[in-house]
């Protein structure tokens, strides 16, 4: 059985929980661009709390389907994002092991947001040691089985329960659920998989 999800930039824990409940993953490639969603943003835990990282997109792309949305490189957002990730997770238990692989993404330029996200998600699958293939949709369907395209959204409540795990700043900030999957991976490494099984 497959699950249908929207593409996402370093998706939240909830996104991966749904993935691991199914045998395959279809990623929507033909929906219209939607701002203020996980498609081009993620949330990490910095020293001052929850912090958003947002990938800027080409202005003309906003009228296109998600598969055609282009990343904008007018600003050096890659440097900013990597510095934020390094500051947030440099002291985490698995940053030294996993960090260098992720850093490589912030030195290359991918044209399309969909492709950038897919490559990063594949890296997360590798870290989780799961053999899952992302299957882009061929056409737009308004309704589908196991459809979480609109359900997983920064402004909507979680559809799953997020198990508590140690976070870098939880002594001062408390536990913040449903951050980017990198928060869980940098803190738990190989054990992250167990936290995703609901």
C-alpha positions as CSV (number, residue, x, y, z in Angstrom):
1,X,0.0,0.0,0.0
2,X,1.4,3.4,-0.9
3,X,1.1,6.8,0.7
4,X,0.7,10.1,-1.2
5,X,2.7,13.1,0.1
6,X,3.7,16.5,-1.0
7,X,7.4,17.1,-1.6
8,X,9.1,18.7,1.4
9,X,12.4,20.3,2.3
10,X,14.0,18.2,5.1
11,X,10.5,17.0,6.0
12,X,9.2,16.9,9.6
13,X,9.1,13.8,11.7
14,X,5.4,13.3,11.0
15,X,6.1,13.0,7.2
16,X,8.5,10.2,7.8
17,X,6.1,8.4,10.2
18,X,3.6,8.2,7.4
19,X,6.3,6.9,5.0
20,X,7.3,4.1,7.3
21,X,3.7,2.9,7.7
22,X,3.5,2.2,3.9
23,X,5.3,0.0,1.4
24,X,5.9,2.8,-1.2
25,X,5.7,6.6,-1.4
26,X,4.2,8.6,-4.1
27,X,5.3,12.3,-4.2
28,X,3.0,14.8,-5.8
29,X,4.6,16.5,-8.8
30,X,1.6,18.1,-10.5
31,X,0.0,20.2,-7.8
32,X,0.0,24.0,-8.0
33,X,2.7,25.8,-6.0
34,X,1.7,26.5,-2.4
35,X,3.5,29.0,-0.2
36,X,4.0,28.8,3.6
37,X,4.2,25.0,3.5
38,X,6.8,22.3,4.1
39,X,7.5,22.2,0.3
40,X,10.3,24.8,0.6
41,X,10.7,25.2,4.4
42,X,11.7,23.2,7.4
43,X,12.0,23.9,11.1
44,X,15.0,23.1,13.3
45,X,15.7,23.8,17.0
46,X,18.2,26.6,17.6
47,X,19.4,28.1,20.9
48,X,16.5,30.5,20.8
49,X,13.8,27.9,20.0
50,X,12.1,26.8,16.8
51,X,13.7,28.3,13.7
52,X,12.4,28.3,10.2
53,X,14.7,27.7,7.2
54,X,13.1,28.7,3.9
55,X,14.3,28.0,0.3
56,X,13.6,31.0,-1.9
57,X,12.0,30.2,-5.3
58,X,12.0,32.0,-8.6
59,X,9.2,34.5,-8.7
60,X,7.9,33.1,-12.0
61,X,7.7,29.6,-10.5
62,X,4.9,30.6,-8.2
63,X,2.4,30.1,-11.0
64,X,3.7,26.7,-12.0
65,X,3.2,23.1,-10.8
66,X,5.6,22.0,-8.0
67,X,7.7,19.9,-10.4
68,X,8.6,23.1,-12.4
69,X,9.3,25.4,-9.4
70,X,12.9,26.7,-9.7
71,X,15.1,27.5,-6.7
72,X,16.4,31.1,-6.6
73,X,20.1,31.7,-5.8
74,X,19.9,35.5,-5.8
75,X,20.7,35.4,-2.1
76,X,23.2,33.0,-0.5
77,X,20.6,31.1,1.4
78,X,22.6,27.9,1.3
79,X,25.3,29.4,3.4
80,X,22.7,30.8,5.8
81,X,20.9,27.5,6.1
82,X,24.1,25.5,6.7
83,X,25.4,27.9,9.3
84,X,22.0,27.6,11.1
85,X,22.1,23.8,11.0
86,X,25.7,23.8,12.2
87,X,24.9,26.2,15.1
88,X,21.8,24.2,16.1
89,X,23.3,20.7,15.9
90,X,27.1,21.0,16.1
91,X,27.0,19.7,19.7
92,X,24.5,16.8,18.9
93,X,25.8,13.3,19.3
94,X,25.7,12.3,15.6
95,X,26.5,15.6,13.8
96,X,30.2,14.8,13.2
97,X,29.2,11.5,11.5
98,X,26.2,12.7,9.5
99,X,26.9,16.4,9.0
100,X,29.5,16.3,6.2
101,X,27.2,14.4,3.9
102,X,24.4,17.0,4.4
103,X,26.9,19.9,4.0
104,X,27.6,18.8,0.5
105,X,24.1,19.8,-0.6
106,X,24.8,23.4,0.5
107,X,27.7,23.7,-1.9
108,X,25.9,22.6,-5.1
109,X,23.1,24.2,-7.0
110,X,20.1,22.2,-8.1
111,X,17.8,23.9,-10.5
112,X,14.4,22.5,-9.4
113,X,13.0,22.4,-5.8
114,X,11.4,19.0,-6.4
115,X,14.7,17.5,-7.4
116,X,16.6,19.1,-4.5
117,X,14.0,17.8,-2.0
118,X,14.0,14.3,-3.5
119,X,17.8,14.0,-3.2
120,X,17.8,15.2,0.4
121,X,14.9,12.8,1.3
122,X,16.9,9.9,-0.3
123,X,19.8,10.8,2.0
124,X,17.5,10.7,5.0
125,X,16.3,7.2,3.9
126,X,19.9,6.1,3.7
127,X,20.6,7.4,7.2
128,X,17.5,5.6,8.5
129,X,18.7,2.5,6.6
130,X,15.3,2.0,4.8
131,X,15.0,0.9,1.2
132,X,12.1,3.1,0.0
133,X,11.7,4.5,-3.4
134,X,10.1,7.9,-4.1
135,X,7.7,7.7,-7.0
136,X,6.7,11.0,-8.6
137,X,3.1,11.2,-9.7
138,X,2.3,11.1,-13.4
139,X,-0.8,13.3,-13.3
140,X,-2.8,15.4,-10.8
141,X,-5.6,13.6,-8.9
142,X,-7.9,15.6,-6.7
143,X,-8.6,12.6,-4.5
144,X,-6.5,9.5,-3.7
145,X,-6.1,6.8,-1.1
146,X,-3.8,7.5,1.9
147,X,-3.5,11.2,0.8
148,X,-1.6,13.4,3.2
149,X,-0.7,16.2,0.7
150,X,-2.7,18.8,2.6
151,X,-2.8,17.2,6.0
152,X,0.9,17.6,6.8
153,X,1.2,21.4,7.1
154,X,3.1,23.8,9.4
155,X,-0.2,25.4,10.4
156,X,-2.2,22.2,11.1
157,X,-2.0,19.9,14.1
158,X,0.0,16.7,13.8
159,X,-1.8,13.6,12.6
160,X,0.6,11.3,14.5
161,X,2.1,11.2,17.9
162,X,5.8,12.3,18.2
163,X,7.7,10.3,20.7
164,X,9.9,12.4,23.0
165,X,13.7,12.1,22.5
166,X,16.7,14.2,23.8
167,X,17.2,17.5,21.9
168,X,20.3,19.7,22.1
169,X,18.5,22.6,23.9
170,X,15.8,20.8,25.7
171,X,17.2,21.6,29.1
172,X,16.4,25.3,28.5
173,X,13.6,25.1,25.9
174,X,11.8,21.8,26.6
175,X,10.9,19.3,24.0
176,X,9.7,20.6,20.6
177,X,7.9,18.0,18.6
178,X,7.7,17.5,14.8
179,X,10.8,19.4,13.8
180,X,12.8,18.5,10.7
181,X,13.9,14.8,10.5
182,X,17.5,16.1,10.9
183,X,16.7,17.0,14.5
184,X,15.9,13.4,15.3
185,X,18.7,12.0,13.2
186,X,21.4,14.3,14.6
187,X,20.3,13.5,18.1
188,X,19.5,9.8,17.8
189,X,21.5,8.5,14.8
190,X,20.6,4.8,14.0
191,X,18.0,4.7,16.8
192,X,15.9,7.4,15.0
193,X,14.0,4.6,13.1
194,X,12.6,3.3,16.4
195,X,11.2,6.8,17.3
196,X,9.4,6.9,13.9
197,X,7.5,3.6,14.3
198,X,4.1,4.6,15.8
